[in-house]
């Protein structure tokens, strides 16, 4: 349903959501960890930057950040940058006209429900919805808790 470019864009953005902290995310880290070829990723991120979805900074502390909170970036916005026909009414058979009940192609009645479900999903789903929550940081254990865990809750008497 979505082009490879849109899939890679969504993959890169969810990576940024999951790894953005106080510092921007480097393109080479996104490429390495997501499997997106670096040259291809660069073109995708340029498109997302031009669309105002990410912001890019060069130099020390540079990299990519979301331009808005992930809850406010809908998948439709991202996909529209690369696959306009997916978010606009399009003809399954590729005719160069909008597909509608009034201007239906032979596949329209079969395609209409699927197309509507896809556009509803893209317009109603945010980057936050498809991103993993950040992993919880483990609480540091106290020394006495560590000893109790190793000894089954009983502390050995001190040696004299």
Buried (B, 14 or more C-beta within 10 A) or exposed (E): EBEEBBBBBBBBBBBBBBBBEEEBBEBEBBBEBEEBEEEEBBEBBEBBBEBEBBBBEEEEEEBBBBBBEBEEBBBBBBBBBBBEBBBEBBBBEEEEEEBEEEEEBEEBEEBBEEBEEBBEEBEEEBBBEBBEEEEEEEEEEEEEEEBBEEEEEEEEEEEE
